Amino acid sequence: MKKPAQHSIAGVPRRQAKVEITIGIDLGDVWSHYCTLNQDGKVVGRGRFRTAPKAIERWFTDVAPARVAMEAGTHSIWISAPLQELGHEVIVANVRELRAISHSDRKSDQVDAEKLARYARLDPNILRPIAHRSVAQQEAFTLIRARSLPVRLRTAAVNAVRGLTKSCGYRMPASATTCFAQRCLAVMPPGLAQALGPILQQIAEMTMKIKQYDRQIQRLGQNEYPETQALLIGDSLNLIVLGVQPGSYLHRHLHSSLAYRLLAAAASPVLTVPSRDAYAHLAVSKEHVDDKQQKAF
């Protein structure tokens, strides 16, 4: 008869020690609500504080090291960093995967804060914790996203000018976005130039701002994320294989678009660098270059 398998007592997982203090925070844009649980799971404190750096420092500096749970959101990046520096165990919850909070019928700031605290006290894995990028990486990523805003506005303005002139029986010449304002003013009739001149001036100014962002992002990639430079060399060769001549208009803009995508991947662990085959769709006409740059974000 086969003997039953014997397991060593050392192989049995030990019971985890209880956390003495657990704090759940429901972050708000102006006020954030908190709920504090003791080791036995009883509520020992409720309240709210201003969602501001000074308030975080004032409320949590004298608190003993605790487990702090909060929702992932706009303020969770800059709030979680100082809490970790103060010695707290910070859990940033992905509440989209926790329907008990995001789809609850009894939803309020106080209730959500208590639920976060109770889940974090029992098992933090229930909250599907995420790892935030650092503040420096977030600042770099903000620079990239800030550049995309004037690009979208410029594209909308260009499309508006083309549409408004067509309704009057005129058609603006095909041109690159960088010189669209100058070429349109040269052929636009006086009546339309008086009405659309301010918009064309805004397009020219946005083009200058975008170039300034380009230079900032290029310096950031060279100084803070040098690994992107080696990746760009390989992608330049890929563009040549696709038939894009080095130094041409299309090569400069596609290479620039790749630079932003690669820098975004380096600045954010959440993003991944696309495969080399994914760049084949970038061989497009000049009219769609700026649209491709926008869709990259």
DABELWO-V526119 format. One record per run of one state. SS is the DSSP state (a for helix, b for strand, c for the rest). FROM is the first residue (numbers start at 1). TO is the last residue. If there is no record, write none. Layout:
# DABELWO-V526119
ss from to
SS FROM TO
SS FROM TO
This chain:
# DABELWO-V526119
ss from to
c 1 8
a 9 11
c 12 21
b 22 26
c 27 30
b 31 37
c 38 42
b 43 50
c 51 52
a 53 60
c 61 66
b 67 71
c 72 75
a 76 85
c 86 88
b 89 93
c 94 94
a 95 97
c 98 98
a 99 102
c 103 108
a 109 122
c 123 123
a 124 127
c 128 128
b 129 130
c 131 134
a 135 166
c 167 176
a 177 187
c 188 189
a 190 223
c 224 226
a 227 241
c 242 248
a 249 267
c 268 275
a 276 282
c 283 285
a 286 295
c 296 297
